[in-house]
Amino acid sequence: MISIFSIPKFNKKYKEYQKKFPHLKIDFKNLLLELKENPKKGILVKNNTYKIRLKNSDTNKGKSSGYRFIYYYLDENSKIIFLYMFYKGDISNLSDEYIDMLIKESKNYL
């Protein structure tokens, strides 16, 4: 069974977007179901860190203008740690340096 965790930076962004997008909770719940079946479904960014696109059901646009979730997957421990999320309408992408910092921060949850 896969355990799901998140770091404070993810939680802060999630709460921020939850106010802006009322259907985020449902969208995220569906994502969790998908990742529990296939935790490597996202695009490998680096070192067990994945990025996955998710449609924002509060907009009339597809995945390309939706959410991006960055997560770390530990196969041997069956853990997913959500590191960060963003809405493509706000940020185009995250730098490698920022992703490295998020990975370091997640080490406290391993």
C-alpha positions in Angstrom: 0.0 0.0 0.0 1.3 3.4 -0.9 1.6 6.1 1.8 1.0 9.7 0.8 2.7 12.7 2.5 3.3 16.3 1.7 5.7 19.0 2.8 4.6 22.4 4.2 5.4 24.2 0.9 2.9 21.9 -0.9 0.3 22.4 1.8 0.5 26.1 1.6 0.1 26.2 -2.2 -2.8 23.7 -2.0 -4.7 25.8 0.5 -4.0 28.9 -1.6 -5.4 27.3 -4.7 -8.3 25.7 -2.9 -9.7 29.2 -2.2 -9.3 30.1 -5.9 -10.5 26.8 -7.4 -13.4 25.1 -5.6 -13.1 21.8 -7.5 -9.4 21.3 -6.6 -10.2 18.9 -3.8 -12.1 16.6 -6.3 -9.4 16.9 -8.9 -6.7 16.1 -6.4 -8.6 13.1 -5.1 -8.8 11.7 -8.6 -5.1 12.2 -9.0 -4.4 10.3 -5.8 -6.4 7.4 -7.0 -4.4 7.3 -10.3 -1.1 7.6 -8.5 -2.0 4.8 -6.1 -2.4 2.5 -9.1 0.6 3.8 -11.0 2.9 6.0 -8.8 5.4 6.5 -11.7 2.7 7.9 -14.0 4.2 11.4 -14.1 7.2 12.5 -16.1 10.5 11.8 -14.4 12.2 15.1 -13.7 15.2 13.8 -11.7 16.1 11.3 -8.9 12.7 9.7 -8.2 11.0 13.1 -8.6 8.1 13.3 -11.0 5.9 16.0 -12.5 2.3 15.3 -13.4 -0.2 17.4 -15.2 -3.8 17.6 -14.1 -6.8 19.3 -15.7 -8.3 22.1 -13.7 -12.1 21.5 -13.7 -12.7 25.1 -12.8 -11.5 26.3 -16.1 -12.5 25.5 -19.6 -9.0 24.5 -20.6 -7.3 21.1 -20.8 -4.3 19.7 -19.0 -1.9 22.1 -20.7 -3.4 25.0 -18.8 -4.1 23.0 -15.6 -2.2 22.1 -12.5 1.3 20.7 -12.2 2.2 18.5 -9.2 5.8 17.8 -8.3 6.2 14.6 -6.1 8.9 12.3 -4.9 8.3 8.6 -5.1 10.2 6.1 -3.0 9.6 2.7 -4.6 11.3 0.7 -1.7 9.1 2.4 0.9 6.0 2.8 -1.2 5.9 6.5 -0.3 4.7 9.5 -2.3 5.7 12.9 -1.0 4.1 15.8 -2.6 6.6 18.6 -2.9 4.9 21.4 -4.7 2.0 22.3 -7.0 1.3 25.2 -9.2 -1.3 26.4 -11.7 0.1 26.8 -15.2 -1.7 30.2 -15.5 0.5 31.5 -12.6 3.9 29.9 -13.3 5.2 28.5 -16.5 7.8 26.1 -14.9 10.0 25.5 -11.9 13.8 25.8 -12.0 16.0 22.8 -11.4 17.5 24.6 -8.4 14.1 25.0 -6.8 13.2 21.4 -7.4 16.6 20.4 -5.8 15.7 22.5 -2.8 12.3 20.8 -2.5 13.9 17.4 -2.7 16.2 18.3 0.2 13.3 19.6 2.2 11.5 16.3 1.6 14.3 14.3 3.2 12.8 15.0 6.6 9.8 12.9 5.6 11.6 9.8 4.3 
